[in-house]
Amino acid sequence: MKAHFILYVNDQVRATAFYSQVLDRGPRLDVVGMTEFELGEGAVLGLMPLDGASRLLGRELTESTRPNECAELYLVVNDPQAYHIRAISAGGTEISPLALRDWGHEAAYSADPFGTILAFAREV
């Protein structure tokens, strides 16, 4: 099974630049209407412009909600501090610095420019 996590964004170009910097890699696909980043075996991060999502899902859904304000992308990585710093440097907002969490991970939280919460973590 392969999982695709699609974030709806107001500005595909800006979101692509942000995630390219944060993930420290370019997209595997970057066409009008969709950008995709390989996250690892079995996982892909997609960025879809909100107007494209409106055409796909219906304008009522996308106009009445702000899709990414209640979403979190939790990535387990080797160096969460480096990802967290890149997220902030790329225009994200720090929510919580890197700290030991009670579920056994060291994790840092930020928000991307579109409202999605990003967690970068590693097992301790």
ABEGO torsion letter per residue (X at the ends): XBBBBBBBBABAAAAAAAAAAAAGBBBABBBBGBBBBBAEBGBBBBBBBAAAAAAAAEAAAAAABBAAAABBBBBBBABAAAAAAAAAAAGBBBABBBBBBAAGBBBBBBBBAAGBBBBBBBBX
